[in-house]
């Protein structure tokens, strides 16, 4: 059972990590998505104000946010 125990511990440790990237708490509120192209741009990386256009197809992207326990809008 050593392999299963190690795998279980590894998976638990990865979900309990407080470090979810370089975004500081409260910095990002969400991301803009192009669902046709599966393209994503974080709100803090979007140029200008308002929804940007998709870099692949040129269509207007939609803003979405995912509220999670980490505060990350992934």
N, C-alpha and C positions, 0 to 999 in steps of 0.2 A: 504494500500500500504506500510505499515511499514516494512513488511517482505521482499518485493521485493526491497525496497530502501536499506535496510540493506545488503541484499545479493549482490546487485550491488556494493555498497561501498566496501564490503569485497573483491570482485573479482578485482575491480580496484586497491585497495591497494596492493593486493598480486602480481599483475603484475608490479607495479611501484617500488617494493622494489629493492634497489641497492645491498642488501646483498644476494648473491646467493651461499653461502657456504663459506668454508675456503680457497678457491683458490684465491690467489692474482693476480692482473692484470698482464698479460704477463707470468705467471708461466707455465700454461698448454697450449699446442698448439693443443691438440686433444686427441683422445683415440684410442686404438686398439680394434677391434671388431672381434668376431667369429660369423658370421651370422647364422651358423648352430645351435649353442648352445645359441645364444643371450647373450653371455658373453662379458663383457666390462672391459678393464683395461685402466685407464688414462695413458697418456704417461709419466707423472712424477712418476707413481707407477710401471711402467714396469721394470722388471729386465734386466740389460745389455743394449746393443745397438741393434738397429734393431728390427724387429717385433718379439714379443714373440710367443710362442706356447700356444694354448688354454689349460687352466688347465683341462677342461672337456674331450675334444676329442683329443688333441695333435696336431691339425692342426695349420698351420701358420695363425696368426691373421692379419687383414688389418688395416692400419692407416686411420682414417677419422677425419676430423675436421668440426665443425659447428661454423661458425662465427655468433655470435648473438650480440645484443646490449649490453649484459652484459660482453662479452669477455669470457664467460664460454664455454668450449667445452663439452657440455652435450649431 
